[in-house]
Amino acid sequence: MRTPPTSVMGHVPAVLVRDLTKRFPAAVALGGVSFEVQRGEILGLLGPNGAGKTTTLHVLLGLVRPTTGHVRIFGLDPHRERAAALRHVGFASPEALMDWRLTVEENLRVYAEFYGAERGAVARTLAVLELESEARTKFGQLSLGQQMRAGLARSLLHSPELLVLDEPTASLDPDISDKTRHLLLSLREERGLSILYTSHDMAEVEALCDRVVFLHHGRVVAEGTPLAVSRRVLSRADLDAALLEEVFLKISREGGA
Amino acid sequence: MRRVRALVLRYLLLLRRDPARVVDTFYWPLIDIAVWGLLTSFVAGRGAKLPNAIGVFLGAAILWNLFFRCAQDVSVSFLDDVWSRSVVTIFASPLSFGEFALAIMLLGLVKLMLTLAAMSIAAWLLYAFNLFSLGIALVPFVANLVLLGWSVGLVSLALILRFGGRWAIVAWSLPFLLMPFSSVFYPESVLPPVAKVVARAIPANHVFEGMRSVVMDGRMDWGRLGWATALNLLYLALAAAVTAWVFRVALRRGLLPKVR
């Protein structure tokens, strides 16, 4: 387990999700989810399709109102204190695109203003994500992988304290995926960044995450370090390395842990 | 205000990048001027007894375009985000829905100025019609059409948000639903009795009647202007309330991430 830098540990968690339920007219998406992301921690929110991961992220980002329960970002309610809470958050997802007719740089300039990013933020993040050569390319002309990197650049514009990433490496080639993972780890080390992260790539989760939360049918079925969850769910106390792929399959096929 | 300014900036950048926006802002309005000017010249040449016919028709064409473009800009700006799948990106930022609505309404105003300038110059160059001969009366007429455009645009936006992108057609069709009752190119008196009742509840009807009063009789009809303003303020308050309510429904039902 990778321990978050103690210098950034605080009393208020980066993310607090407490007894969260969400009922849509046709389905119950979340049935009482609770977890926390500590400052400087990378937490993987995992589970099969339809488990409630994206709904949880959407509630956190103020895009969907919870039925009951509450969420907090650094102690702030993103539904009541929207601007104050979301100013701390960077969000990237293959589903969260930018305008396809504007260039990468133009799009980033607009979002830099949304977040009140400092001068030079656009050039800095383009450099960090190695996107300088695509800066003047229209967003719609980028490959899926480049679009995702541009989304990551957008999420980092304002030097957020929390990154919410929905499958951030899904469309990236192995080289860029690896660079992205190293970038996320170095951001955490340098800035004490907290990351809430979903992925179906269990090897990546094992490499990145301090802790994981497994959801199934809108409920938390396992929570802890990758190794502890692997030992518990697979009933193998002798394990000395996480086996999240097997955990994922067991939870997907058999339900709760 | 910084976030509102950023959103307006984005749409203005789009004006440069997207030929469809240029067509909407300049091409169609100029085609309207050309067609209505030629029609009016033809009718006037046949000895039709309509004082200042060119002023009546071209003034109406210009003012109708201002209303229509203003309404369309509000809803199409939202559709731009739906089609580019950036709704989630925008609303996961600190931008509030109120700021978003304010930005697209202001954008409508900016684009309206561009359309107004293009149409006025074309009408003057092609037909020697000076829209600004309406004098100070032009200001309340345009202001009322902007208010109505915002109301109709917000209602269209609310329908698209609630029922999805398949309702995109309302962005273009809803303003035209008002056209038969707005007495744009003919007086209210020619409407059938039932249509007259409807027309009196439409602010645009009072604006166009008022405009004809100025162009044909040189008289400002303050009563019409008062009605138009009162109705517009009521409708804008209702449209804003409905849109805010639909946004709350969208948050409850999780519609924002799904709108396509």
Interface residues (C-beta under 8 A of the other chain):
Chain A: K22 F24 P25 A29 T54 T55 H58 L61 G62 L63 V64 R65 H79 R82 A83 A84 L86 R87 V89 F91 S93 E95 A96 L97 M98 D99 W100 R101 L102 E106 R109 V110 Y111 E113 F114 Y115 G116 K138 G140 G151 R154
Chain B: R2 R3 R5 A6 L7 L9 R10 L13 L14 R17 D18 D80 D81 S84 R85 S86 V88 T89 I90 F91 A92 S93 P94 L95 S96 R248 L251 R252 R253 G254 L256 P257
